[in-house]
Amino acid sequence: MLNFEEELKKFHSSPEVGDLEDAVYNHDLSDLTDLLVELEKGRRPVKARPESL
């Protein structure tokens, strides 16, 4: 039978996982929200139009 506690004690993560974490966390990655905020900052205000109803 498999002893999960013993197996967990033997576990060591792959060195590539640590390298990947460093690469992801050390880069300023923009997501869609960041891009939309930047677009909104650059928009010109829309002039109010009189209603023609």
Phi, psi and omega per residue, in radians:
M1 nan 2.566 -3.083
L2 -1.452 2.232 3.112
N3 -1.743 1.821 -3.043
F4 -1.140 -0.608 3.133
E5 -1.093 -0.749 3.118
E6 -1.178 -0.711 3.132
E7 -1.119 -0.683 3.116
L8 -1.152 -0.583 3.094
K9 -1.146 -0.535 -3.130
K10 -1.430 -0.269 -3.009
F11 -1.198 2.338 3.002
H12 -2.382 2.267 -3.121
S13 -1.239 2.737 3.139
S14 -1.202 2.459 3.109
P15 -1.054 -0.491 3.131
E16 -1.125 -0.532 3.138
V17 -1.143 -0.750 3.099
G18 -1.105 -0.713 3.114
D19 -1.121 -0.704 3.134
L20 -1.137 -0.753 3.106
E21 -1.032 -0.787 3.127
D22 -1.065 -0.754 -3.121
A23 -1.118 -0.707 -3.114
V24 -1.251 -0.817 -3.061
Y25 -1.291 -0.389 -3.113
N26 -1.572 -0.007 3.118
H27 -1.911 2.453 3.104
D28 -1.497 1.594 -3.095
L29 -1.630 2.306 3.117
S30 -1.610 2.485 3.014
D31 -1.931 -3.100 -3.067
L32 -1.061 -0.656 3.133
T33 -1.095 -0.776 3.105
D34 -1.032 -0.743 -3.135
L35 -1.145 -0.726 3.120
L36 -1.141 -0.658 3.096
V37 -1.102 -0.757 3.125
E38 -1.133 -0.704 3.097
L39 -1.102 -0.722 -3.122
E40 -1.149 -0.624 3.110
K41 -1.100 -0.593 -3.081
G42 -1.511 -0.112 -3.119
R43 -1.275 2.520 3.032
R44 -1.472 2.538 3.103
P45 -1.117 2.482 3.129
V46 -1.528 2.250 3.113
K47 -1.260 2.443 3.134
A48 -1.184 2.278 3.107
R49 -1.754 2.453 3.076
P50 -1.165 2.464 3.113
E51 -1.238 2.355 -3.105
S52 -1.928 0.721 3.134
L53 -1.572 nan nan
